[in-house]
Amino acid sequence: MILGDVEETVTTVEIDEETYEEIYKSTKRNIPMLFVRGDGVVLVAPPLRVG
């Protein structure tokens, strides 16, 4: 499968060792064209409609 105009979002969770607080960090990157192998697990969702 080939996808165009892709946005990848990676969310990581770090735990502060002193307070044990969970810190969430999100990073995004845009990819103009992406090839996905047949055995990859992918969530393909349409953009949200606001309004």
C-alpha positions as CSV (number, residue, x, y, z in Angstrom):
1,M,0.0,0.0,0.0
2,I,1.3,3.5,-0.8
3,L,0.1,6.4,1.2
4,G,0.5,10.1,0.3
5,D,0.7,13.2,2.5
6,V,1.2,11.1,5.7
7,E,1.5,12.5,9.3
8,E,3.2,10.2,11.8
9,T,2.6,10.8,15.5
10,V,4.8,9.1,18.1
11,T,3.8,9.4,21.8
12,T,6.3,8.4,24.4
13,V,5.8,8.2,28.2
14,E,8.6,8.9,30.6
15,I,8.4,8.4,34.3
16,D,10.1,10.9,36.6
17,E,12.1,8.8,39.1
18,E,11.7,11.3,41.9
19,T,8.0,12.0,41.7
20,Y,6.8,9.0,39.7
21,E,4.9,11.4,37.5
22,E,4.1,10.3,33.9
23,I,5.4,12.8,31.3
24,Y,3.9,12.4,27.8
25,K,5.8,13.7,24.8
26,S,4.4,13.7,21.3
27,T,6.5,14.1,18.2
28,K,5.1,14.5,14.7
29,R,6.6,14.3,11.2
30,N,5.1,14.7,7.8
31,I,6.0,12.2,5.0
32,P,5.1,13.0,1.4
33,M,4.9,9.4,0.3
34,L,5.0,6.2,2.4
35,F,5.2,2.5,1.3
36,V,3.7,0.1,3.8
37,R,4.5,-3.6,3.5
38,G,1.6,-6.0,3.5
39,D,2.4,-7.4,6.9
40,G,2.5,-4.0,8.6
41,V,-0.2,-3.0,11.1
42,V,-1.6,0.4,10.2
43,L,-4.5,2.6,11.4
44,V,-5.8,4.6,8.4
45,A,-8.4,7.1,9.5
46,P,-10.0,10.1,7.6
47,P,-9.3,13.5,9.0
48,L,-11.7,14.7,11.7
49,R,-14.5,17.0,10.6
50,V,-14.8,20.0,12.8
51,G,-17.7,22.4,12.5
